[in-house]
């Protein structure tokens, strides 16, 4: 019997956990290098760099979400152009930056893959499926 929860091995294989651990180890190694090379000033420099990177990511996310808040949910200027610009593996935040609107949720919350839809004025729509926050597949739906 299978449950909806992935096993630890599946999570490790997905690469998300490995990427997070790798990033954390890189930051720790950079901090150690900075401290050994320049003392407290080197550690402060590394901490400042990590803080700057985090603030840049936060600013990018907030800018994208602010732009999406101005438009109606599920709307897009041109579904055909959106369809042409989508690429497999794009993060949800990048798709939101393209559409400049939040997608209309097609399936109930908690389902994996998550499915969103954007429709233009001509009733042409793009339905996109995201697995773990990455664009897995999409289709153009014409009336």
N, C-alpha and C positions, 0 to 999 in steps of 0.2 A: 504494500500500500504506500502510495506516495503522498506527501504533504505539499502544500504550496511553498514551504520554506526551503530554499536551496541549501545543500550541504556545505560544510566548510570547504571541502575540496572544490566544489563548483564555484564558490565565491573567489577562492584563490586563483582558479583557472581563468576567471572572467577578466583578470588583469586590473580591476579597479582597486582591489586591496593591495596588490603588488605595487601599483603606481603610488598609492598613498604611503606605503611603507618606504618605498624607494625615495620619495620626496622628503619624508621625515629624516631618513638616514643621511641624505645629501645635505640637508640644512644643519644637522648635528655635526657632520664632518666638516662643513664649511665653518661652523662656529669654533670647533676645536682648532682647525687650521688658523683661523683669524686670531684666536687667543694665543696659540703657540708662537705665531709669527710676530704679532704686534701687541700682545698683552690685552689689557682691558679695552684699549682703543680699537683693536682689531675686532674684538667681540662686539663692541658697540657699533662698529661699521657694518658687520654682518647682520646684527639685529635691525639696524636702520634699513638695510637693503631688503630684508624679509618683510619688514613693516611696510615699506614703500610698495613692494609687489602686492601685498595683501590689500592695501588701500587702492591700488590701480584696479585690481579685480573687483573690489566692492563698487568703485565708481562706475566701472563698465556695466556691471549688473544693474545698478540703480538707474543709470542713464537709459538702458534698454527697457526696463520696466516702466519708467516714467513715460517713455515714448509710446509704449503699448497701452498705457492707461488712457491716452487721449482718444483712442479709436474704439469703435464698437467691437464686442467680442465676436470672433468668427468672421470678420470681414477682411478683405484684402483688395488692393487696387486692381490687380490682374492675376487671376488664378493660373493662367497659361504661363505668364512670366515667372511666377513663383515655382511652378512645376519645372521649368527649364533651369532654375537656379539651385534647386535642391540637390544635395549629394548625400549618398549613404554615409552614415557615421557622424553627420553634423550634430553638434549639441543643441538641445532645445533652446538655449539662450540665443544661439546664432540664427535659428529659424525664426524666433520672435523678432530679432533685429531685422530680418528680411521682410516679414509680414507687417511689422509695426502694429500688431494687434494680437491679443491672446486668442488661441484657438478655441472653438466650441467643442466641449468634451462630448465624444460620441458614445463611449461606453461608460458604465458606472465607475466610480472611484475605486482605486485599489486593484484594478485589473492590470495585468502585464501581458501584452504590451499596452501602453497608454495610447489611445487613439484620439486625435484632434482633427477638426475640419475647419477650413477657411473657404469662404464663398465670396465671389465678386458680384458686381452689379448685374451681370448677365446670367446669374445663377450657375455659373461654372464653378466647381469647387475642387479643392485639393484635400484629400484625406491622408493624414500622415500617422504612422505608427512609430512609437518610441519605445525602445527597450533600454532600461537603465539610463535614461536621459539622452540616448543617442538615436538619431533617425535610422530606423531599420528598413522601412519601406514606405512608399507613398503611391498614390494613384490620382489621376485627373479624372474627375466625374463631370460629364457634360449632360445638360438636361435633355 
